[in-house]
């Protein structure tokens, strides 16, 4: 049975777990009644797709990292029709109880990370925040080619450039032997990342020579 | 061989010489006050038709500030400069020209203007005249729209070692590249409300992003409300918010056409004490 995306309204086929138009996560349960309230409650997140009209490729690729998990905290009023934990239950490996899952979800939401573009050749991406959904993607790959979770249209970013991961509440970045390197700003200089390195919220990261992003926690 | 006639070439060289003398007589920091209508125009980059449209549409403006980057990238750098220099010489207090990072050999050899001079005027040596004129252009303007509405107008933004706006007046001129670090950063730096401090910029050595905290400090210490600048591609304009409650901000105006987006023009309404974020309508077909 087809389902209608609560974010962009696109009619997706039954086998699609994410909206093929905008990348939002498929809502749990019945599709018809949900579409209305969710649609009305997601203005903050709809902005991001609109900002990127210049770069269609970037738009389509960046969005899988920004699924409908975002719409949930922004819409507590519709929680009764679509409780956030249920959505997680599907993607997280078998939590013992729904309650635990709920706690985990709350915790994760409390420390949600975003990757924010500071400077990149596709200037329309600047200021854009891409959520780092570690509950959807165990590790978030960054690179120029389309198979990455976050695609950066910059010729000096390698096809597979770096990986972000969250382990025991700590955030890590790993350079994948990229041609132009990955660097973390130490307050004075951009220092090259060697292997896997822990990073903090507010870290400023340079990918290659022309792209700078910031890790934001909100 | 040159595309322009000999007499026209002489006229241009004479114009450049006169403009150089005029710039030498001006301060590095131009003060603008008591205006009802002011227009701020960002990078035009060889889009003389945009410059023409601005001058035409805003005939009633008391002052029009062009915030640098008149040449390179676009095809009509010489024509754009010719128009701007003539207007400036006719009324130097009404049409104000500030230097951009593209008024320099650091960029002109790589982004088209030197080739344009060679192609249209027949000799690359003529570029020397332009270069020497660029070297003495003013760096910034201080726009006084009222007690609570003072703005620094500069191509790039603030510099690490610039504490007081008045220090701009003491920057050495001529400075061809420029080599003075403050002057260089005024023309090359970019604002980022998401950052703090001065962070190395992707534009290369010696260029920086200026973050929210350092911008706020600079504005407070100089009694300024904000900065009006160009330098970065935008669909007409962009705002970096420095202090929302006090309405402190950095406004980027971009007025070229080569990037395929809209050409912005920032209009100050002195009666309402506010800005109008306007666009310059232009024909997409360059003349």
HADDOCK unambig.tbl for C-alpha pairs under 7 A between the chains (distance, minus, plus):
assign (segid A and resid 209 and name CA) (segid B and resid 202 and name CA) 6.41 0.50 0.50
assign (segid A and resid 210 and name CA) (segid B and resid 202 and name CA) 5.40 0.50 0.50
